[in-house]
Amino acid sequence: MEKKLELDLILAVLVPGASEEERDTSLAAFNEQNCTVFRFDVADQEKRKELCEGLLNILQTDIKPSCQLRCLEALRILSRDKKVLIPVASKENLQVLMRLAQLGPGQECLEEELHFPVIVEALKCLCNIVFNSHVAQKLSLELNVAAALCKLLQLCQDRPSTHTIKSFTLRLVFLLSLLHADIRSQLRNELQALPLLTQALEDTLAIQWLSKYVTAEDSRASPHSLKDTECALEALKALYNVTLDSWNVHSESDAHHFRSLTAILRHCLLTTGPTEDKTEQLHSNTVNLLSNIPVSCLDVLISPEAQEGSVIYSGINMEAIQALLDFMEKRIDKGSNYREGLTPVLSLLTACSRTHRNIRKFIKAQVLPPLRDVSNRPEVGTTVRNKLVRLMTHVDLDVKQIAAEFLFVLCKERVDSLLKYTGYGNAAGLLAARGLLAGGRGDHWYSDDEDTDTEEYKSAKPNINLITGHVEEPMPNPLDEMTEEQKEYEAMKLVNMFDKLSREEVIKPVGMRADGSMAPLEDLACKSSDSDTD
């Protein structure tokens, strides 16, 4: 009852003619009391709808910025509840909020800084409403909100005081491009948002250019501030949506934009946020976005000249690739959420390795160094190779496939090389899917440089179990102590067990075709009998 009475009191101060001072005081108390509330009492739902309508009616009148701010703060809190947004998500109400957020048609300049908090709160309200309302998402296309947001980003350029406005503008761009495919297409094609969003990210991180596609790096630089990091995260997420399906570069202009963006993303990989968690988020979103960049543009990651103190391989600066490998290992060690957390970086490293020879050679030197000790199984141990081989038999099909694919590419898609590092048992799934159980190599062409085996590996090679991939102690043969009758009995017992499992369709016996692919055993038997008849 106390809560309903409170809402009644708030509604009373929103009627025309009510004291502006009482309204301001009541709304301030309501906002403070509910600032951390995200779940609301169903019994108050109709009252909250009335409150939303009352607040929007007030916002359409000529009131002081301080009162606008109180009303918007209250509306932002209420808009966390999807069920009260039916009266809010109308064309007229969205236009009211767009006007307060400086998203109106013909907006050529920002108002004075006194109004900046109002702009930010209006953007926050729009973010909540768009996220929670399908109607608002559709109206956003009709009202051309995306174009207005691009204009607002342009107005924020070179104005440090607009930092928070830019951050929530980018968040709204992200939400609209995430939730509405037509708006995503509009941003990418009609509005050409890629250069604009890239510029927003560049300004946020205060990028300095040494030359074309090369940014200035300083390992002693201070971590980015919390505000800069959060704004960069919003820009990265918006860019991710806008660059979806960008694998094919169709013009020199597109290639230039993607290469410039890749250079900035390289900077992101080598920089840090104010906390370990924010650094993790920064690097994670950077990896996600790099996965959308056309692979032909990723050579920018290794384009800077080698400098003293950086990671060098064959005279090439591999600092960014090492950062990706470190990020990958951290995600593996995390031990959970592999599909969302690990597969993007594995896919990225696989694409880089397949296309760029120097990157592949560097990664292989880190992940699959020449074998020396083969006394343990490939999946046992703490090296990056051990961890990746363990993932080849992971329960998640996507995870096991991309882990196996990554190692296969590092081995230049040669079956014999892969088996050397993983053992046949761990690689069987990939080889069966590729039709390579009989050996051979994949479809992609790689350079002809050969792997060199260590003397330790050469001496141990004759004793390596090809299935497990390591040297095993000789085991006694249980058949040695059996009579011929016992052997025949055990063999028939095994045949009967397989026959029963096959008839009950628990298993399906398969065999290998001449090309190395798998086929049901009965099909192979039929084909064999047909060829014999011929």
N, C-alpha and C positions, 0 to 999 in steps of 0.2 A: 504493500500500500504506500509505503514511503516513497518508492521509486515513481509510482504513478502520480503522486502528489507533486513530486519534483518536476515531472514533465508537464503537468498542468500549469505549474508556475512559470515554466519557460515559455509555454504557449501563450500565456497571458501577456507577457511582455513583448510578443511579436505582433500583436494586433495594431492596426493603425492608430496613431495618437498616443501610444504608450511612451513612457519616459525613456529617452535614449540612454540616460545614465543607469536606470534600473535594468534596461536590456543588456547593457554592457557588463554590469555586475553579475547578473544571473547567468549570462553565457560564459563568462570567465570561470564562474564556479562549476558550471556543468562541464566545461572542457577540462578543467583540472581534475575533476572527479572521475572522468571517463577516458582520460588520455591513453590508458593502457588496456582498455576494454575491447575485446574482439568478439566476444560471444554475448548475445543480448537475450533478454527475457522475451519469449514468444508472446506473452500476455500483453506486452507494451507495443506490439508491432504497429498497430493502427495509430497509436499516439506518436510513434517515431516517424511514420509517414506524414502525419500532419505537421510535425516539427520540420521535416525536410522542406515541405511546401511553403511553410511560413518563412523559413530562412531564405529560400530563393525569391520569395516575394519582396522581402526586405532588401536583398542584394540588387533588385531591379530599380530601387529608389536611389536618390542622391544622398548618401550617408558618408560620414567621415571614414578615412582609411582604417582607423583603429576599430571602428564598428564592423567594417567589411571583413577585417581580419578575424574578429571573434566569430562572426557568422560562418566564415569559410572553415575555421577550425572545427566548429561544431558539425558542419556538413561533412567534413572529412571523416570525423569519428563515426557519424551515422552511416556513411557510405561504405563502411566495412561490412555491413549486413546486406546481402543480396536481396532480401525479401522486401526492403523498403525502397528499392530503386525504381519501381514501376512508375511512380509519379515523377521521379527525378529525371529519368532517362527520356526526356522529350526534346524535340528540336529546339524549342524556345529556351528551356532551361540550360541546355548545352551551350547555346549561343551566349547566355548570360555569363557562364563560367569562362567561355572563350574570350569574351570581352575583358573580363577581369584578369585573364592570363596573358593579355596583349596578343591574342591570336585572332583578332578581328580582321576583316578585309581592309586592305589599304594601310596596314600598320607600317609606318616608315621609320619610327624611332621609339625608343623606350621612354616611359615616363620617368620623372625624377626618382632618386633612390628611396625617397619616403614611401613609394608605392611598391618597392621590390618585395617586401614580405607578403603583400597581397597577391602579387603575381605567383610567388612560390606556392602559397596555399591553394590558389585556384588550380595550379598545375597538379598539385597533390590530389585534389578532389577529382579532377578529370582522370588521373591515373586509377584511382579506386573505382570510379564509375565505369570506365572502359573495361577494366579487368573483370568486374562483376556483372556486367550487363551486355547481353548479346544485342539488344536494341541499340545501345550506345555505340557499339562497334560498327553496326551498319550505318547509323547516322553520321559517324565520323567520316565515312567515305563521302556521303552526300554533302556534308559541310566542308569538305576539303581540308580537314584538320591537318593532314600530313604536309600540305603546302605551307600552311600557316606556321607549323612547327619549324620547317626549314627556314622560313623567313626570320623567325625568332632567333634561331641559331646564328644566322648571319648578323643580326643586330647585337648579339652577345660577343661577337669576335672582338678581340683586343680590348675587352673591358673586364678587368679582374673582379670588379665588384659584382658582376653578374654570374659568378661562379655557381651559386646554388640554383639560379634560374636555369642555367645551361644543363646542370645535372638532372633536374626533373623534366626538362624538355627532352633530353636524350632518353630518359626512362619512358616517357609517353611514346616516343618514336619506337622504342623497343617493343612496348606492349601492342601498339597498333600493327606493327609489322609481324609480330608473332601471331596475333589473333585474327588477322584479316588478310587473306592471300592477295586480294586485289590492291590493298594499300601497300603491301610489300612490293608488288609489281610496279605500282605507281612510283614508289620511292626509288626503285632501281632504274626504271626506264624513263618515265616522264620527268621526274624531278631531279634525276642525276644526283642522288644523295650521297653516293660513294665519296666523291671528293670533299663534300661538305662535312660529312661525318669524320672522314680522315683528318681534316683540318681541325675539327673539334678535339680529337684525340691528341693531335700534335701540339695544339695550344695548351691543353691541360697538362701534358708532361713536359712542357717547355723544351721541346726538341730543338737541338742546334745541329745544323748540317755542315759536315766537313766537305763533302762533295756529293755528286749525284748518287742517291740511294745509300749514302753512308752517314750515319749520325755520330755525334760526339759521345763517347763513353768515358766515364770516370768511375773506377772501382771504389774510389774514396768518397764519392758523392753521398750525401745524406739520403735516407729513405724518403719517398714521397709522403706528403702529409695525408692525413685521413681524408680530407676534402678532395684533394687531387686524385687519390686512389679510387674513391667511390665514383667520382665523375668519369674517370678512365674506364672503370668497370661498366658503367652505363653505355659509354661510347662503344666499347668492345662488343657488348651484347647486341646493340642496335646494328652495328656493322656485320655481325654474324648473320642476322636475319636478311639484311639487304644483299649480302654476297652469296646466299644459298644458290646452288646450281650455277656456279660461276666457273666451272672447270674449263670451259672453252672460251679462250680470249679471241675476240673477233677483230680487234683493231689495235693500232699502235697506242692510241689514247687509253684504251682499257688496260693494256700491258703496263703503261707508265703508271697509272693509278694503282694497280696491284703491286707493282714493284716498290713504289713509294710507301704503300701501306706495309709491305713486308719489312722494309727497313725500320719502320716505327715499331713493328711487332718484335723485331729482333731486339730493339732497345727495351721493350717491355720484359722480355725474357731475362735480360741482364740487370734489371733494376728490382728494387724491393719496395714494399709498402711499409706502413708504420708498425705492423704486427706480423707475426708468422702466418696467421690466418688470412690476413689481407693479401700478403704476398702469394700465398697459395691460390687465392681466388684470382689474383691478377694473372698469374702464370696459367691457370686452368682456362680462363677465358681467352687468353692469347693463343693457347694451343688449339682451342676450338675454332677460332677464327682462321688460324693458319691452315686448318684442314679444308677451308673453303677456297683458299688461294689457288689459282691454277698452278700446277706443279712446275710448269716451265718458268715460273717467276720466283721459285723458292731458292734459286742459286744466290739470290741477294743475301740469304742468311750467312753465306760464307764469302761474300764479296769484299768486306773490309780488309785492308792490308794487315798482315801479321805484326803484332806489337809485342814488345817485351812484357812478359808476365801473362800473356794470353795463351790459350790452348792452341798449339800449333801442330799441324800434321801435313807433312810434305810441303811445308812452306805456306800452308793455307790456314787462315784463322777459323778455328772450329769452336769458338767460344759458345755460340748459340746452340750448336748441335750437342755440345757437352751439357748445356743447360737442359735441353730436351731429354737427354739420357738420364740426368739426375732426377728430373721430374718424373719420368717413367718409373724409375726404381722406387721413388717415394710412394707412388701410387700402388705399386706391387706390394710394398711392405705394409701399406695400410690394411690390406687383407680383406677389403669389403668394397661393395659397389663398383666392381670391376667394369661392368658394361658401360656405365656413364663416366666413370673416372679414369679408366685405363685405355679403353679401346680407341678414343680419339688420338691420343699421343702415339699409340702403336700404329694406327693407320697412317698418321702423318710421317712417322719415321720410315714406314714401309714404302710409301710413295716417294719420299726423298731418296731412299736407297735404290729404288728401282730406276730412277731417272738420272740421278747425279752420281757418277762413278766415285768421285773423291769422298762424297758423304758416305757412300756404302762402305768403302774401304776403311774409313775412320771408325765407323760404328762397328764394323766387324772386328777391328782390332780391340775395341773395348768390350764387346759382348762375347765374341767367339775367338779369343786369342788361341795361338797354337797349343794343341793338347800335349800335356806332359804326364800328369798323373791320371791314369784311367782305372784306378783301383776301386773307385766308387761309381755308382750309377749316375747318369747325367743329371737326374732330377734331385740328387742328394747333395746338399751343400748350401753355401750362402752367396755364391757369385751370381752375377746377373744372368749368366747362362743357366745356372741351376734353377733360378726362379722362373725364367721363361719356359724352360722345358717342363717344369711342373704345371704351368698353365696350359700346355698342349693336351692335357687330359682333364681340364677343368670341366665342371658340370654344365657351365653355360656355354652353349654351342658357339655363340658369337665370339666369346673370349678365347676359346681354344682355337678357333679358326684363324683369328687375326694374329695370335701369338705364333702359331705354326707358320703362317704366311710370312711373318716378319723374319723368322729364322731361315725360312726357305729362300727368301730373296737375298739375305746376307750370304747364303751359300750359292748365289748365282743360279738358283733354281736347279741345282744339280742334286739328284737323289743320293748319290754316293757320298757327297760332301755333307748333306744334311744328316744322313744316318751316322756318320762319324761322330757328330756332335750330340745327337739325341738318342740314338738307338732306334731299332726298327719298331719296337713296341710303342714308343711315344709318337712316332711319325706316321704310324699306320693309318690313322684317320685322315690326315691330309693327303697321303699318297692314294688312298682308296678314292677319295673325292676327286682327285686329279687324274685318276686312271694311270698311276705311275707305280703301282705295286711291283711291277716287273723291272723297275729301274728307268733310267733315262733322265730327261730334264724338262723343265717347263717351257712355256711358249715365248718368253721374252729373251732377247739377245743381250748378252753381257760380254765384257772384254775377256780376252783369252788368257789373262795372267793366271798362273797356276798357284794353288796353295802349296806351301812347303811344310812337310811333316817334320816334327822334332825327332831326334834320335831316340828319345824315350818312347815316343808313340810307335815308331817303326819297330822297336824291339818287342813291344807289348802287343802289337797288332795281331799276330797269329793266334793269340790266346784270348782275344776279346770276343765275348758273346754278342753276336750281332743283334739279338733281340733286346737285350738289356743295355748294351752299349758300354760294358765295362768288363774287366778281367775277373773271372770267377774262379774260385777254388774248384778243383776237379771233384765232381760228385759221383758216388757209386751208382752204377747202373742197376736198377731193381730187376731188370730182365735177366741179369746174369745168373741169379739164383733160382729162376723158374724153369720148370720142365716145359717141353714143347706143348703138352696138353694144357698146362696152366696158362701159357701165353695165348693159346687159341681160345680158351675159355674167357679170359679177360678181354680179348679183342672182340669176341661176339657180344659180350656184355656191353661194351662201349658202343658197338653198332646198334644194338637194340635201344639203348638210351637215346642215341641221336635220332633213331627212327621214330620213337615215341614223341620226342620233343618236336620233331618236324611235322608229324601228323596232327598234333595238337596246336600247331602254328605258334609255338612258343619261340622257336627259332626258324630261320629259313636258310638252309645250306646254300652257299654260293661258291663259285669257282672263278678262276681268272681267265679272261679272254686272252687272245694272242697279243692284243694291244695294251694289256696291263689293267684294263678296267674289269669291274666285277659284274657277274651275271648269275641268276639262279642256276643251281647245279642241274636241274632237270632240263633247262633250256640248252645248256652246254652238252648234256648227254644226247638230246634229240639231234642237235646239230652234228655231233660226232657220228651218230648212227646214220644220218642222212649222207654224210660225206663218204662213209664206208660203203654204203649202198651204191653211190655213184661210181 
